[in-house]
Amino acid sequence: MKDTITLDPDKSTNVIEFKNPSSFVSPYGSKYALYTKAFDLAPENSYTVTVSYSGAQVAPEDIAVTLGIDEPAIKQYNTEQSTAYELIPASLYTLPTSATIRKGERTADVVLKFKSNNFDFSKNYVLPLQIKSASTGTVSGNFGTILLSVNAKNKYDGVYTVKGTMVDVTNAAFKHLTEVGQPLEYSLETISATKCAIVDREYGIGAPAHVFWTGTGISYYGSFGAVVEFDPATDKVVAITNFYGQPAGNTRSGRLDPSGANKYDPAAKTISLNYFMVQPSVVAAAPNVRTTWKETLTFSHPR
């Protein structure tokens, strides 16, 4: 009870740490903060992170900071959060090994380089950045190591506003949300150089899914999320499949409706899509189409 508690910020002790490069996506209580960055496909992309002398004071002298990777942090995070991140190969990035926070200043920028053209789309790459040492001061226990999840985007990737119609042959009350005046956005998220999954971000699902109006509220089809495959040479949509299996365990598959335009227009930044959800366990008669969508997606912003 004789400890002196310092509440005056001018008397607090500075620490050396990484500033948040973006909003972190790791859940509350995780040991390490995880951030994510999606890059356009390119021979090389630059990404800046900032090393900070955080607290009330500025750097009393030049502070030399040594940087490196903390590979055990990946195992810790995967075990803690039941994820499957893996260390990005050294051939795909360049990390400066040092930075200097100048006397009288608070921060130093570190420019990372990533070769996104060579990313393996099937991998969950992460770069575990670590402040290994500092010539002066204390390295933060909370933000001395951060995890940067990195992936690549094909040219169709992004957030789109959606207009459309849908028909479910099992229930006429089911409607496309925009038919009943509800807003709808899709996030097209890269799976490969030619494929994107349609992900719901507006209604809190956060995974490949299709939301709709039931007549009394909003719902979505379980184990169904469309994967759109493009021909980059023509920008035509060449296939629609189900993210959860073709077919999934509930017999749901995706199928392109060839009667539609099914094409990306790079000038207007729109995608015309006509496609089906096929479910033989519910609609036994060929061609087993349960639900039909006719949609126009208009690019809104990068994700």
C-alpha positions in Angstrom: 0.0 0.0 0.0 3.1 2.2 0.0 3.4 2.2 -3.8 3.2 5.5 -5.4 0.8 5.6 -8.4 1.7 8.1 -11.1 -1.3 9.6 -12.8 0.5 12.5 -14.3 1.1 11.7 -18.0 4.2 14.0 -18.0 5.8 11.5 -15.6 5.0 8.4 -17.5 7.7 6.2 -19.0 7.9 6.0 -22.8 8.0 2.7 -24.6 9.2 1.7 -28.0 6.5 0.0 -30.1 4.8 -0.4 -33.4 2.0 2.1 -34.1 -1.2 0.5 -35.4 -0.8 0.4 -39.2 -4.6 0.0 -39.5 -7.5 -1.2 -37.4 -6.5 -4.5 -35.9 -8.7 -7.6 -36.7 -7.5 -9.8 -33.8 -10.1 -10.4 -31.1 -10.1 -8.7 -27.7 -7.7 -10.5 -25.4 -5.3 -12.0 -27.9 -1.6 -11.8 -27.0 -0.6 -10.3 -30.4 -2.4 -7.7 -32.5 -3.2 -8.9 -36.0 -3.6 -6.5 -38.9 -4.5 -7.3 -42.5 -3.5 -5.8 -45.9 -4.6 -6.9 -49.3 -2.3 -5.8 -52.2 -3.0 -5.4 -55.9 -1.1 -7.9 -58.0 2.2 -6.3 -58.9 5.9 -7.1 -59.0 6.4 -5.1 -55.9 4.2 -3.2 -53.4 5.4 -0.8 -50.6 3.8 -0.8 -47.2 4.8 1.5 -44.3 4.8 0.6 -40.7 5.8 3.1 -37.9 8.1 2.5 -34.9 7.1 4.9 -32.1 8.7 6.3 -29.0 5.3 6.4 -27.3 4.6 8.4 -24.2 4.9 12.0 -22.9 8.5 12.6 -24.0 10.3 12.9 -27.3 13.4 10.8 -28.0 16.2 12.1 -25.8 18.8 11.0 -28.3 19.0 9.1 -31.6 17.4 5.6 -30.8 18.6 2.8 -33.0 15.9 0.1 -33.3 16.7 -3.4 -34.5 13.9 -5.2 -36.4 13.3 -8.8 -37.2 10.6 -11.5 -37.2 9.1 -13.4 -34.3 8.1 -16.7 -35.8 7.0 -18.3 -32.5 4.3 -15.6 -32.3 2.5 -17.2 -35.3 2.3 -20.5 -33.4 1.0 -18.7 -30.3 -1.7 -16.9 -32.3 -2.8 -20.0 -34.2 -3.1 -22.0 -31.0 -4.9 -19.2 -29.2 -7.3 -18.3 -32.0 -7.6 -21.7 -33.9 -6.3 -20.1 -37.1 -3.9 -21.4 -39.7 -1.5 -18.6 -40.5 1.9 -19.4 -41.8 5.1 -17.4 -42.2 5.4 -15.7 -45.5 8.5 -16.9 -47.4 11.5 -14.6 -47.3 11.6 -14.5 -51.1 8.2 -12.6 -51.1 9.1 -9.6 -48.9 11.9 -7.2 -47.9 12.2 -6.0 -44.3 14.7 -3.4 -43.2 16.6 -4.7 -40.2 16.9 -1.3 -38.5 15.3 2.1 -38.1 16.3 5.2 -36.2 14.0 7.5 -34.1 15.9 10.8 -34.3 16.6 12.9 -31.2 13.6 15.2 -30.5 11.2 13.1 -32.6 8.7 10.4 -31.7 8.5 8.0 -34.7 10.4 6.4 -37.6 8.9 4.9 -40.7 9.9 1.5 -42.0 9.0 0.7 -45.6 8.3 -3.0 -46.3 8.2 -4.5 -49.8 6.0 -7.3 -50.9 6.1 -9.2 -54.2 2.3 -9.9 -54.5 2.6 -11.3 -58.1 4.2 -14.4 -56.6 1.8 -14.9 -53.7 0.3 -18.4 -53.4 -3.5 -17.7 -53.1 -4.0 -20.9 -51.1 -1.8 -19.7 -48.3 -2.6 -17.6 -45.2 0.5 -15.6 -45.1 1.5 -13.5 -42.1 4.6 -11.5 -41.3 5.4 -11.4 -37.5 7.2 -8.1 -37.1 9.3 -7.7 -34.0 11.3 -4.9 -32.3 14.3 -7.0 -31.2 16.2 -4.3 -29.4 16.6 -0.6 -28.9 19.7 1.4 -28.0 17.7 3.4 -25.5 14.4 2.8 -23.7 12.1 -0.1 -23.1 10.5 -2.2 -25.8 6.7 -2.5 -25.3 5.4 -5.8 -24.1 2.1 -5.3 -25.9 3.1 -3.9 -29.3 6.8 -4.9 -29.5 5.6 -7.7 -31.9 2.7 -7.4 -34.3 1.3 -9.8 -36.9 0.6 -8.5 -40.5 -1.6 -10.8 -42.5 -0.9 -10.1 -46.2 -2.7 -11.3 -49.3 -3.1 -10.3 -53.0 -6.1 -9.0 -54.9 -7.0 -9.7 -58.5 -8.5 -6.9 -60.6 -12.1 -7.8 -59.8 -11.6 -7.6 -56.0 -13.5 -4.8 -54.1 -16.7 -3.7 -52.5 -19.7 -3.4 -54.8 -23.2 -2.0 -54.4 -25.8 -4.5 -55.7 -29.2 -4.3 -57.5 -31.1 -7.3 -58.6 -33.9 -9.8 -58.4 -34.2 -13.4 -57.2 -36.7 -16.2 -57.4 -36.8 -19.2 -55.0 -39.1 -21.8 -56.4 -39.8 -23.2 -52.9 -41.1 -19.9 -51.5 -42.5 -17.0 -53.4 -42.1 -14.7 -50.4 -38.3 -14.9 -50.6 -37.0 -11.7 -52.4 -33.8 -10.1 -53.3 -33.1 -7.4 -50.6 -33.0 -4.6 -53.2 -36.5 -5.6 -54.4 -37.9 -4.6 -51.1 -35.8 -1.4 -50.7 -33.0 -2.8 -48.5 -29.4 -1.8 -49.2 -27.0 -4.5 -50.3 -23.2 -4.6 -50.7 -21.0 -7.5 -51.8 -17.4 -7.8 -51.1 -15.7 -9.7 -53.9 -12.7 -11.3 -52.2 -9.8 -12.9 -54.2 -9.4 -16.6 -54.1 -7.1 -16.9 -57.1 -5.9 -14.8 -60.0 -9.2 -15.5 -61.7 -11.7 -16.2 -58.9 -13.5 -14.1 -56.2 -15.9 -15.2 -53.5 -19.0 -13.1 -52.9 -18.9 -12.2 -49.2 -21.6 -10.5 -47.1 -20.1 -7.6 -45.1 -23.3 -5.5 -44.6 -25.4 -7.9 -42.5 -22.7 -9.2 -40.2 -22.1 -12.7 -41.7 -18.6 -11.9 -42.8 -18.3 -15.0 -45.0 -19.3 -16.1 -48.4 -23.1 -16.0 -48.2 -26.3 -14.8 -49.9 -28.8 -12.8 -47.8 -32.4 -12.4 -48.8 -35.8 -11.1 -47.6 -38.0 -13.8 -46.2 -41.2 -11.7 -46.2 -40.7 -10.8 -42.5 -37.0 -10.4 -42.1 -33.5 -11.1 -43.4 -32.0 -14.6 -43.7 -29.4 -16.4 -45.8 -28.8 -19.7 -47.4 -26.6 -22.0 -45.3 -23.6 -23.7 -46.9 -24.0 -21.6 -50.1 -21.7 -18.8 -51.2 -21.0 -18.1 -54.9 -17.5 -18.1 -56.3 -17.2 -16.1 -59.5 -14.6 -17.2 -62.1 -13.5 -14.7 -64.8 -11.6 -15.0 -68.0 -9.1 -12.2 -67.6 -8.6 -11.9 -71.4 -12.2 -11.2 -72.1 -13.6 -10.2 -68.6 -16.4 -12.7 -69.2 -17.7 -14.7 -66.2 -17.1 -18.3 -67.1 -18.3 -20.2 -64.0 -20.2 -19.9 -60.8 -19.4 -22.5 -58.1 -20.2 -23.0 -54.4 -17.5 -21.9 -51.9 -18.6 -24.7 -49.5 -18.4 -27.5 -52.1 -19.6 -28.4 -55.5 -21.9 -29.8 -54.1 -21.9 -28.9 -50.4 -23.2 -31.5 -47.9 -26.8 -30.2 -48.3 -26.5 -30.8 -52.1 -26.3 -27.1 -52.9 -24.1 -26.1 -55.9 -23.6 -23.0 -57.9 -24.2 -22.8 -61.7 -23.9 -20.0 -64.2 -27.1 -18.9 -66.1 -25.8 -18.6 -69.7 -28.8 -16.4 -70.6 -27.2 -13.4 -68.8 -24.5 -11.0 -70.0 -22.1 -12.4 -67.3 -19.3 -9.9 -67.8 -17.2 -7.3 -66.1 -17.3 -3.9 -67.8 -13.9 -2.2 -66.8 -15.1 1.3 -68.1 -18.2 1.3 -65.9 -16.7 -0.9 -63.2 -19.8 -3.0 -63.2 -20.4 -6.8 -63.2 -23.5 -8.4 -64.7 -24.3 -11.7 -63.2 -27.0 -14.3 -63.8 -26.6 -17.5 -61.8 -28.4 -20.4 -60.0 -28.3 -22.2 -56.7 -28.9 -25.9 -57.6 -30.3 -28.2 -54.8 -31.4 -31.7 -56.0 -32.4 -32.7 -52.4 -35.1 -30.0 -52.6 -35.9 -29.7 -56.3 -35.7 -33.2 -57.7 -36.6 -32.5 -61.3 -33.8 -31.5 -63.6 -32.1 -29.0 -63.9 -32.6 -28.9 -60.0 -32.6 -25.1 -59.8 -33.9 -23.8 -56.6 -32.9 -20.1 -56.7 -32.1 -17.8 -59.6 -30.3 -14.4 -59.2 -30.0 -11.6 -61.8 -27.7 -8.9 -60.4 -25.7 -5.8 -61.4 -22.7 -5.1 -59.2 -21.2 -1.6 -59.3 -17.8 -1.0 -57.8 -17.9 1.2 -54.7 -14.4 1.2 -53.2 -11.4 -1.1 -52.6 -11.7 -3.4 -49.6 
